[in-house]
């Protein structure tokens, strides 16, 4: 099955899950994420400015980009959908942690983009070094990924989270076993760990540690909510 079809299936699940737990307002978060990420990517790809620190280009002939739909001829549709899916997963884990531990709203604003970036710590090195989905003009010691890329990810995630928090009133969560689905989806990124570990054991431990922490915290948070 083509990757784009899997994304559409997963995105449909995200929308259904989001509407069930958060109602129609969740659609604004998905839209904000799509808009901000797409604008940031297109600015980086079509202008001298890079929102992710260093210039890069996508490998548009890669089989993963089988839809052949490239925004402005440079930005694969598959990547734009991936932003939305990853942001929703990070949002679910963030709001679960915030609700379970009764943290202030500022914690949600800070945590959600942090969790989003923690996914990129694992996904980017695999996408660049193994799958060859895109190429950076200049990398860093961290698997050849420029460190400013992670700052760009954080800022894109922060902007969409801020806009959502200040335009939509969050409602408190109560326990539901289906909150486990985003945690499981997030945990699937650990499937990439063996590839990274073979490349650099030390960097893998550093890059994976935040992901493990978020999985543990969100799982504990879900358990705590059982006794609310």
N, C-alpha and C positions, 0 to 999 in steps of 0.2 A: 504494500500500500504506500502511495506517495506521502511524504512527510506533511504536505499541506493538508491532506485529508485527515491525518491524525490530529493536526493542530485545530482544524475546524471542529472535529469531534470533541477535543479537549476544551476548546473555547466554548462550545455549547454547554458542556458540563459545568464550566466556570459560571456561565450566565445563570443556569438553572440553580446551582448551588448558592450563588450570590443573591438571587431574587428570593429564594426560600428563607435564607437567614437574615438578610439585610434589607430586603424589599427593593423597589425600583431605584432608590437613591444610589445603590451600588453601581448602577450603570454609568453614573457620572464619574465615579472613580476610574472605571474602565476607559471611558472616553477621554478623561484628563490624561491618563497614562498614555493612551495611543497618540494623542495630539502632541504632548510634550516630548515623548521619545522620538516620534517621527520628525518633528521640527529639529530636534538636536542632531539626529542622524543626518538629515538632509543638509543642514548647515555644515556639518563636518565633512560630508562627502562632496558638496557642490561649491563650497567657498574656501578661501584660505584659512578660515577659522575652524579649529577642531574643538568641539565641546567635550571631547574625551582626551584632551591633552596632546595627542600625536595623530598625524594623518594616517588614514588606513583606507583600504579598498576591499570590497567583497569579491570573492571568486564566483562570478555570475554564471560560470559554466558548470559549477558543482552540481551533481545529481540531486542534492538535498533541496536545491532551489528549482524544483521541477515545474513549479507553477509558471515560471518564466514571466511573472509579473514583477517589474522593477519600477518603483516609484521614481520619477524623473530619470529613469534609465540606469539608476545606480543602487537603489535600495530594495532588497528582496522583500516581498510581501511576507514570507515566512518569518523573517526577523521581526517585522512589525507586530505580528501576532504573538510571537514569543515574549515580547516585552509585556504585553497585557496579561498573559498567562502567569508569568513569573511574578509580576506585581501583585496579582490577586492572591497568589499563594503566600507571598510575604506579608500582605495585608492581613490575611486570616491568622497567621501565626502571631503577628504583632498584636492584633486586637485581642486574641485569646490570652496572651501573656499579660497584657494590660488589664483586662477584665478580671482574670483569676487572681492577680496579685494586687488589685485595687490601686493601680498606678495612675498618676495624673495624666491629663490629655497630652501634655508635652512629651510624655514617654511614648505615646503612640506615634507622634510626629517624628521623633528621633529613631525609634525602633524599626518601624516599617522599612525605611530606606536602608537601614543597616542590615536587615535580614535579606533585602534584595541584593545588596552588594555581596553578602556572604555566598550567595548562589553563584555570582559571577566569579568569585575566587576559584571556583571549581570548574565551571562551565567554559570560561574563556580559554584557559590553558589547553583544554582538550580540543576545543573548536579550532584553535590556531595551530597547535603543534601536531595534532593527529588528523583531524578532519580537513584542515586547510580551507576553512570556510571564508577566512579573510586574512589580510596581511597587514601588519603594522610597519610603518617606515622605520620606527625605532622602538625597541623594547626596553626592558629592565631585567634585573636579576631574577624577578619572579616569573619564571617560565617564559620570558621574552615578552611579557605583557607590560605596557607602560603603566606606572603607578597612578598617573593622573587619570587613567581610564576609570579607575575605581571611584575617584572623586567625582567624575562626570556622572557615573551611574548613581552615586548617592544624591547628587543635586537634582537629577531628573526625577528620582524617586521621591525626594523631599518636596519638590514643587507640586507634584500631583497629590501627594498626601496632604500638604498644607491647604491646597485649594479645596480638597474634599472635606477636611476637618472643619474648615471655616464656612463652608456652604451647606453642609449636611450635619444635622444633629445626630451624634452616635447614640445608639440605644444599648443598654446593658445586655450582656449575653448570659444565657443560662445553659446548663449542660445539655448537650445533644451529641450522641455518638457520631453523627455525621461530620462533626468538627474534626474528626480524626482523618478525614479524606485529604485535606490540605497538608496535614503533617506527613501523611504517607507519600503524597506527591512530592513534597520537599525532600523527603528522605531518599527518593529515587535518584537524586543527583549524586548520592554517594556511590552509585554504580560506576562512576568515573574515577573513583579514588585509586584503584589498582594501576591504571594507566599513569597517573601522576606519580604514584609511589615508585614505579619502575624508573621514572625519569629523575626524580629528586626526592629522597625520603624526608629530608629536613623541611623543605618547602611545602611538601604535602601535608605534614603534620600542622604547620602554621596555617596553611590555607583551609584545611578541613576543620580545625578546632572550633571556629565560630559556628559552623553549620551544626556540629555535634551539640554545641551549647544550646542553640535555638531549638533543636529537636527535643532535647531533654526538658528545657524550660516549658515549651508548649505542651508537651505530654504531661508533665507534672501539673501544669495549669489546668489541663482538661480533667485530671484526676481530682484536683482541688474543687473544681466546679461541681463535681458529683455531690459534695457535702454542703453546698450552698443551701 
